[in-house]
Amino acid sequence: MSEASEPVRRKTPGWKIALRIIVPTCLLLSLVGGMVVGYAVIGKGDIAEAFQWSTWKHVFDLVFAS
């Protein structure tokens, strides 16, 4: 008398789901915080300029210019 058994589904623990959300969020916040501190606080620039594409293109050109 064997019944057709259904495959056992394991429930993903809540901490694994939270970890997949928390780690990328912390990395993104670290990136933004580093940009603001590096450009606005240490570099004494305007905070709004730290988020403009032209600023980072200019930095890239300065670093990798021949």
N, C-alpha and C positions, 0 to 999 in steps of 0.2 A: 504494500500500500504506500507507494510514494506519490506524493503530490508534486505537481510542477512548481518548483520553488522560484520565487521572484528574486532577481539579483538584489543584493543588499546595497542600499545607497547610504554612504556615510555622509553625515552632515558636516560641512566645512565649519570649523570653529570660528566664532565671531572675532577672535583676536587676529586670525589670518586675514580676514576681510578688512578689518580695521587697519592692519599693517600695510595692506596694499593701497590704502587711501592715505594714511598718515605719512608714510615715507616719501612718496612723490610730492606731497604738499609741503613737507618740511624742506625738501630739496629746492623746490620752487621759491619758497620764502627766503631761504638762504641765498639763493642767486639774486633775488631782488634786493635783499638787505645788503649784500656785498656790493652791488652796483651803486646803491645810494650812499653807503659809507665811503666807498672808494672814490666815487666821482664828486659827491656833494660835500662830504665832511673833510676828507683828506685832500682832495683836489680843489676844494673851495669853489666848485661850480654850482650851477643852479640845479636843483633836484629834477625839475621838468626836463632838462637837457639830458639827464641820465637815461631817459626812456625814449629818446629820439634815435631813429635808425641812422641818421646822418652823423651823429656823434660817434657811434661805434664803427661806422664805415671809415671815418677820419682816423680813429685810433688804429684800426686794422691797417690802413694805408701807411700810417707812420711806423708801425712795427715791422711790416713786411715790405717796405720800400727798398728798392735796390740802390 
